[in-house]
């Protein structure tokens, strides 16, 4: 079931191939480029064409969900669902409340005041996956930090159910969180519409949220397109690495692997262990659990892309963890905190047998929108800071201009930029003349 490899037998190239993601070989970037070009050229007509083909949903009155529909969806939430959403949002809010850039002011020279001002982005676009399951948790994870940051406008897009619009639970959750701008549009065409501001959608300054390979590709391409929206981080099909030693429970390891495998056929799970026998025990548990899962077919497809890596000791396990740079890293070892302290690359780490990644997906507090496909080497998860931007201000008085001038003039001369030198020199001469 899990392709087994011995870490010490692999050279650098083989280790890279071992950890290749399934989505790496897809046509996602080619398709996303075609979609973005079509939307840029043909606007709403292109968006509607893709929506009819891929979503089976392109209502004549537009893609925005009405206020009445949001209110009705919220009314239909069960008390249990309402309570769970609000309690999860509270935990996420309490964790993220400690984040955010701060404004600073420093005197860098006598008479020179340097400042950093913090402002929220104007239009935050939130992509909430809902193609095979309505990810209410993702809505919470994106909306709460956007609200804490003070984003001026929050626009949510989510794939509709074919011919039926967005799943009502997701709409009810949006209304419960105070969101009133939701569009029934998904996929690369939804991202293109939001990033370019067509088909009745606002033009987002930045788009947040995970998605399939096509959504991730569209976000990345838009960020490189003149006039396109910026993006939060590379977040494609889900993945997990579980590191387990002889103290781990094979049943818990198996269900943690399956909890990611059931996300998407393109998801990937990796098991890092000390013995071949432990892999066999985990596979037996996977077989038992699979028979009980409604999404077993999806999980089986994902497991076909998955790996079991056998290591000799903890140092090799850490090499494997850093080499994979997983979105989610679950550590079920005798000393999970000590192991995690040595890991450099992971989106989010879950410590010990009582901490499934599922807890972080829903209500632990840290954000579950995380970098995938090895991007954890350079990115972290979604934060309040991502919904903010900074502007610097510099103000010199007469004393400041005179103090900084010799350094500026010297450096400008070194670079051969004489107008730069003169811009400072003229002010220095006037400042010195005024002071005499």
C-alpha positions as CSV (number, residue, x, y, z in Angstrom):
1,X,0.0,0.0,0.0
2,X,2.7,2.5,1.0
3,X,5.8,2.5,-1.2
4,X,8.6,1.6,1.2
5,X,12.1,3.1,1.0
6,X,15.2,3.0,3.2
7,X,16.5,6.5,3.7
8,X,20.2,5.6,3.9
9,X,20.0,3.8,0.6
10,X,18.9,6.9,-1.3
11,X,21.3,9.5,-2.8
12,X,20.3,13.2,-3.1
13,X,18.5,12.8,-6.4
14,X,16.6,9.7,-5.2
15,X,15.5,11.5,-2.1
16,X,14.2,14.4,-4.2
17,X,12.2,12.0,-6.4
18,X,10.9,10.2,-3.3
19,X,9.3,13.4,-2.1
20,X,7.9,14.7,-5.4
21,X,4.3,15.8,-5.0
22,X,1.6,14.2,-7.2
23,X,0.5,17.6,-8.4
24,X,4.0,18.4,-9.8
25,X,3.3,16.4,-12.9
26,X,-0.2,17.9,-13.6
27,X,-1.2,20.3,-16.4
28,X,-2.3,22.8,-13.8
29,X,-0.2,25.8,-14.8
30,X,-1.0,25.4,-18.5
31,X,-4.7,25.2,-17.8
32,X,-4.6,28.1,-15.3
33,X,-2.7,30.3,-17.8
34,X,-5.3,29.6,-20.5
35,X,-8.2,30.4,-18.0
36,X,-6.5,33.7,-16.8
37,X,-5.8,34.8,-20.4
38,X,-9.4,34.1,-21.4
39,X,-10.9,36.0,-18.5
40,X,-8.5,38.9,-19.0
41,X,-9.5,39.0,-22.7
42,X,-13.2,38.3,-22.5
43,X,-14.2,39.2,-19.0
44,X,-17.6,38.0,-17.7
45,X,-18.3,36.0,-20.8
46,X,-15.3,33.8,-20.2
47,X,-16.1,33.4,-16.5
48,X,-19.7,32.4,-17.3
49,X,-18.5,29.9,-19.9
50,X,-16.1,28.2,-17.4
51,X,-18.7,28.3,-14.6
52,X,-21.2,26.5,-16.8
53,X,-18.7,23.9,-17.9
54,X,-17.0,23.2,-14.6
55,X,-19.6,24.2,-11.9
56,X,-22.9,23.8,-13.7
57,X,-23.8,27.1,-12.0
58,X,-23.9,30.5,-13.8
59,X,-27.1,32.3,-12.7
60,X,-28.3,35.2,-14.8
61,X,-28.6,37.5,-11.8
62,X,-24.9,37.1,-11.0
63,X,-22.6,35.0,-8.8
64,X,-23.1,36.9,-5.6
65,X,-25.1,35.2,-2.9
66,X,-28.1,37.3,-1.8
67,X,-28.4,38.6,1.8
68,X,-31.6,36.7,2.1
69,X,-29.9,33.5,1.2
70,X,-27.1,34.1,3.7
71,X,-29.6,34.9,6.5
72,X,-31.7,31.8,5.7
73,X,-28.7,29.6,5.7
74,X,-27.6,30.9,9.1
75,X,-31.2,30.3,10.5
76,X,-31.0,26.7,9.3
77,X,-27.8,25.9,11.2
78,X,-28.3,23.5,14.1
79,X,-27.5,24.8,17.5
80,X,-24.7,22.2,17.6
81,X,-23.2,23.5,14.4
82,X,-23.6,27.1,15.4
83,X,-21.9,26.5,18.7
84,X,-19.0,24.6,17.1
85,X,-18.3,27.3,14.5
86,X,-18.4,30.1,17.1
87,X,-16.1,28.2,19.6
88,X,-13.6,27.3,16.9
89,X,-13.6,30.9,15.7
90,X,-13.0,32.1,19.3
91,X,-9.9,29.9,19.6
92,X,-8.6,31.0,16.3
93,X,-9.3,34.7,17.2
94,X,-7.5,34.4,20.6
95,X,-4.4,32.9,18.9
96,X,-4.3,35.4,16.1
97,X,-5.0,38.4,18.4
98,X,-1.4,38.2,19.4
99,X,-0.2,38.8,15.9
100,X,0.0,41.8,13.6
101,X,2.7,44.3,12.6
102,X,3.3,47.3,14.9
103,X,3.9,50.9,14.0
104,X,7.4,52.1,15.0
105,X,9.2,55.4,15.1
106,X,13.0,55.8,15.3
107,X,15.4,58.8,15.3
108,X,18.1,57.5,12.9
109,X,20.0,60.7,12.9
110,X,19.7,63.9,15.0
111,X,16.7,65.6,13.4
112,X,15.8,62.6,11.2
113,X,12.5,60.8,12.1
114,X,11.9,57.4,10.4
115,X,8.5,55.7,10.8
116,X,6.7,52.6,9.8
117,X,2.9,52.9,9.5
118,X,0.7,49.8,9.4
119,X,-2.5,49.7,7.3
120,X,-4.8,46.8,6.3
121,X,-5.1,45.7,2.7
122,X,-8.1,47.2,1.0
123,X,-9.8,44.1,-0.6
124,X,-9.1,40.7,0.8
125,X,-10.2,37.8,-1.4
126,X,-10.8,34.5,0.4
127,X,-11.0,31.2,-1.6
128,X,-12.8,28.5,0.4
129,X,-12.6,25.0,-1.1
130,X,-16.0,23.3,-1.3
131,X,-15.8,21.0,-4.4
132,X,-16.0,17.7,-2.5
133,X,-16.7,19.0,1.0
134,X,-17.7,22.5,2.3
135,X,-14.6,23.5,4.3
136,X,-16.2,25.7,6.9
137,X,-13.0,25.5,8.9
138,X,-11.1,27.2,6.1
139,X,-13.6,30.1,6.1
140,X,-12.9,30.5,9.8
141,X,-9.1,30.4,9.4
142,X,-9.2,33.0,6.7
143,X,-11.9,35.4,7.9
144,X,-10.8,35.8,11.5
145,X,-7.2,37.1,10.8
146,X,-8.7,39.3,8.0
147,X,-11.1,40.8,10.5
148,X,-8.4,41.3,13.1
149,X,-6.2,43.0,10.6
150,X,-9.1,45.4,9.7
151,X,-9.3,44.5,6.0
152,X,-11.7,47.1,4.5
153,X,-13.6,44.6,2.3
154,X,-13.7,40.8,2.5
155,X,-14.9,38.9,-0.6
156,X,-15.4,35.2,-0.3
157,X,-15.6,32.8,-3.3
158,X,-16.5,29.1,-3.0
159,X,-17.3,26.5,-5.6
160,X,-21.0,25.8,-5.9
161,X,-22.5,22.3,-5.9
162,X,-23.3,21.4,-9.5
163,X,-26.6,23.1,-10.3
164,X,-27.4,24.1,-6.7
165,X,-25.1,26.9,-5.5
166,X,-22.9,26.9,-2.5
167,X,-23.6,24.3,0.2
168,X,-25.9,26.0,2.8
169,X,-23.7,25.2,5.8
170,X,-20.9,27.3,4.4
171,X,-23.2,30.2,3.7
172,X,-24.6,30.0,7.2
173,X,-21.1,30.0,8.7
174,X,-20.2,33.1,6.6
175,X,-23.2,35.0,7.9
176,X,-22.5,33.8,11.5
177,X,-18.9,35.3,11.1
178,X,-20.3,38.6,9.9
179,X,-19.4,38.1,6.2
180,X,-21.9,39.4,3.7
181,X,-20.1,39.2,0.4
182,X,-20.0,35.7,-0.9
183,X,-19.8,34.5,-4.5
184,X,-20.7,31.1,-5.9
185,X,-17.7,30.7,-8.1
186,X,-14.7,28.4,-7.7
187,X,-11.7,26.9,-9.5
188,X,-9.1,28.7,-11.6
189,X,-11.9,30.8,-13.3
190,X,-13.1,32.0,-9.9
191,X,-9.6,33.0,-8.9
192,X,-9.2,34.8,-12.2
193,X,-12.5,36.7,-11.8
194,X,-11.5,37.7,-8.2
195,X,-8.0,38.6,-9.1
196,X,-8.9,40.7,-12.2
197,X,-12.2,42.1,-10.9
198,X,-14.7,40.9,-13.5
199,X,-18.2,39.2,-13.6
200,X,-19.4,41.4,-10.8
201,X,-16.6,40.5,-8.4
202,X,-14.4,43.1,-6.8
203,X,-10.8,43.2,-7.8
204,X,-9.0,41.7,-4.8
205,X,-5.6,43.1,-3.8
206,X,-4.6,39.8,-2.4
207,X,-6.1,36.3,-2.6
208,X,-5.9,33.8,0.3
209,X,-6.8,30.2,0.7
210,X,-5.9,26.7,-0.3
211,X,-7.2,24.8,-3.3
212,X,-6.5,22.1,-5.8
213,X,-3.5,22.2,-8.2
214,X,-5.4,24.5,-10.6
215,X,-6.4,27.0,-7.9
216,X,-2.8,27.1,-6.6
217,X,-1.5,27.6,-10.1
218,X,-4.0,30.4,-10.9
219,X,-3.0,32.2,-7.7
220,X,0.7,32.0,-8.5
221,X,0.2,33.1,-12.1
222,X,-2.0,36.1,-11.1
223,X,0.7,37.3,-8.7
224,X,3.0,37.5,-11.7
225,X,0.4,39.2,-14.0
226,X,0.5,43.0,-14.3
227,X,-2.6,44.2,-12.5
228,X,-3.3,40.8,-11.0
229,X,-3.9,40.1,-7.3
230,X,-1.0,39.2,-4.9
231,X,-1.2,35.8,-3.2
232,X,-0.7,34.6,0.4
233,X,1.4,31.5,-0.1
234,X,1.7,28.3,-2.2
235,X,-1.2,26.2,-1.0
236,X,-2.2,23.3,-3.1
237,X,-3.3,19.7,-2.4
238,X,-3.0,18.7,1.2
239,X,-0.1,16.6,2.7
240,X,1.1,15.2,5.9
241,X,4.2,13.5,7.2
242,X,3.9,11.4,10.4
243,X,7.1,10.6,12.2
244,X,6.7,7.6,14.6
245,X,9.0,5.5,16.7
246,X,8.4,2.3,18.7
247,X,6.3,4.1,21.3
248,X,3.7,5.1,18.8
249,X,0.3,3.5,18.4
250,X,-0.2,2.1,14.9
251,X,-3.9,2.8,15.0
252,X,-3.4,6.5,15.7
253,X,-0.7,6.8,13.0
254,X,-3.0,5.1,10.5
255,X,-6.0,7.4,11.2
256,X,-3.8,10.5,11.0
257,X,-2.5,9.4,7.6
258,X,-6.1,8.7,6.4
259,X,-7.3,12.1,7.7
260,X,-5.2,13.7,5.1
261,X,-5.7,11.1,2.4
262,X,-9.4,11.6,2.4
263,X,-9.0,15.3,1.5
264,X,-8.2,14.9,-2.2
265,X,-7.1,12.2,-4.7
266,X,-3.9,14.4,-5.2
267,X,-3.2,14.6,-1.4
268,X,0.0,12.8,-0.2
269,X,0.9,11.2,3.1
270,X,4.4,10.1,4.2
271,X,5.2,7.9,7.1
272,X,8.7,8.0,8.7
273,X,9.5,5.0,11.0
274,X,12.3,3.0,12.4
275,X,11.2,-0.5,11.2
276,X,9.6,-2.3,8.3
277,X,7.4,-4.2,10.7
278,X,5.8,-1.0,12.0
279,X,4.8,0.0,8.5
280,X,3.1,-3.4,8.2
281,X,1.2,-2.7,11.4
282,X,0.1,0.7,10.2
283,X,-1.0,-0.7,6.8
284,X,-3.2,-3.3,8.6
285,X,-4.8,-0.5,10.6
286,X,-5.3,1.6,7.5
287,X,-7.2,-1.4,5.9
288,X,-9.5,-1.7,8.9
289,X,-10.2,2.1,9.0
290,X,-10.7,2.4,5.3
291,X,-13.7,0.1,5.3
292,X,-15.5,2.6,7.7
293,X,-14.8,5.8,5.7
294,X,-17.4,7.3,3.3
295,X,-14.5,8.9,1.3
296,X,-12.5,5.6,1.1
297,X,-12.2,5.8,-2.7
298,X,-10.6,9.3,-2.4
299,X,-8.3,8.1,0.4
300,X,-7.2,5.0,-1.6
301,X,-6.3,7.2,-4.6
302,X,-4.2,9.4,-2.4
303,X,-2.5,6.5,-0.7
304,X,-1.3,5.4,-4.1
305,X,0.9,8.5,-4.1
306,X,2.2,7.9,-0.6
307,X,5.4,6.7,0.9
308,X,6.9,5.0,4.0
309,X,10.5,5.9,4.7
310,X,12.5,3.7,7.0
311,X,15.2,5.5,9.0
312,X,18.0,4.3,11.3
313,X,17.7,6.9,14.0
314,X,16.2,10.3,14.9
315,X,18.9,12.2,13.0
316,X,17.8,10.5,9.8
317,X,14.2,11.2,10.6
318,X,14.9,14.9,11.0
319,X,16.8,14.8,7.7
320,X,13.7,13.3,6.1
321,X,11.4,15.8,7.7
322,X,13.4,18.8,6.6
323,X,13.8,17.3,3.1
324,X,10.1,16.9,2.7
325,X,9.2,20.3,4.3
326,X,5.7,19.2,5.0
327,X,2.5,21.2,5.2
328,X,1.6,19.2,8.3
329,X,4.2,17.3,10.5
330,X,2.8,14.9,13.2
331,X,5.4,13.7,15.7
332,X,4.5,10.6,17.6
333,X,7.8,9.8,19.3
334,X,9.0,9.4,22.9
335,X,10.1,13.0,22.9
336,X,8.0,14.9,20.4
337,X,9.0,18.4,21.6
338,X,12.7,17.6,21.4
339,X,12.2,16.3,17.9
340,X,10.2,19.3,16.8
341,X,12.8,21.7,18.2
342,X,15.4,20.3,15.7
343,X,13.1,20.5,12.7
344,X,13.6,23.6,10.5
345,X,11.0,23.2,7.8
346,X,7.4,22.5,8.4
347,X,4.1,24.4,8.0
348,X,2.6,23.3,11.3
349,X,3.8,20.7,13.8
350,X,1.5,18.5,16.0
351,X,3.1,17.0,19.1
352,X,2.4,13.7,20.7
353,X,-0.2,11.0,20.6
354,X,-3.0,13.2,21.8
355,X,-2.6,15.9,19.1
356,X,-4.1,14.9,15.7
357,X,-3.7,17.2,12.8
358,X,-7.5,17.3,12.8
359,X,-7.5,19.4,16.0
360,X,-5.4,22.0,14.2
361,X,-7.7,21.8,11.1
362,X,-10.7,22.9,13.1
363,X,-10.3,24.5,16.5
364,X,-6.7,24.4,18.0
365,X,-6.0,28.1,17.2
366,X,-3.1,28.1,14.8
367,X,-4.0,28.7,11.2
368,X,-4.6,25.6,9.0
369,X,-4.0,27.5,5.7
370,X,-0.4,26.4,5.2
371,X,2.4,26.1,2.6
372,X,2.5,22.8,0.5
373,X,4.8,21.1,-2.0
374,X,7.9,22.0,0.0
375,X,7.1,25.7,0.2
376,X,7.5,25.5,4.0
377,X,11.2,26.0,3.4
378,X,10.4,29.6,2.7
379,X,6.8,30.3,3.9
380,X,4.7,29.9,7.0
381,X,1.0,29.7,7.4
382,X,-1.6,32.5,7.1
383,X,-1.2,35.2,9.7
384,X,-2.7,38.6,10.5
385,X,0.4,40.2,9.1
386,X,-0.5,38.9,5.6
387,X,-3.6,41.0,5.7
388,X,-1.6,44.1,6.5
389,X,1.0,46.2,4.7
390,X,3.5,48.7,5.9
391,X,4.4,52.2,4.7
392,X,7.6,53.9,5.7
393,X,7.9,57.6,6.3
394,X,11.0,59.8,6.6
395,X,11.1,63.3,7.8
396,X,14.3,65.5,8.1
397,X,14.5,68.9,9.6
398,X,17.3,71.3,9.0
399,X,19.6,69.6,11.5
400,X,18.7,66.2,10.1
401,X,19.5,67.2,6.5
402,X,22.9,68.6,7.6
403,X,23.7,65.5,9.6
404,X,22.9,62.8,7.0
405,X,24.2,64.8,4.0
406,X,27.9,63.7,4.0
407,X,27.0,60.0,4.0
408,X,24.4,60.4,1.3
409,X,26.6,62.6,-0.9
410,X,29.5,60.1,-0.6
411,X,27.5,57.1,-1.4
412,X,25.7,58.8,-4.4
413,X,29.1,59.8,-5.8
414,X,30.3,56.2,-5.4
415,X,27.4,55.0,-7.5
416,X,27.8,57.8,-10.1
417,X,24.4,59.3,-9.5
418,X,25.1,63.0,-9.4
419,X,21.5,64.2,-9.2
420,X,21.1,62.2,-6.1
421,X,24.3,63.8,-4.7
422,X,23.1,67.3,-5.6
423,X,19.6,66.7,-4.1
424,X,21.3,66.3,-0.7
425,X,24.1,68.7,-1.2
426,X,21.9,71.7,-2.1
427,X,19.9,71.1,1.1
428,X,23.1,70.7,3.2
429,X,24.4,74.0,1.9
430,X,21.1,75.8,2.6
431,X,20.9,74.2,6.1
432,X,24.5,75.2,6.9
433,X,23.9,78.7,5.4
434,X,20.8,79.2,7.5
435,X,22.6,78.2,10.6
436,X,25.5,80.7,10.1
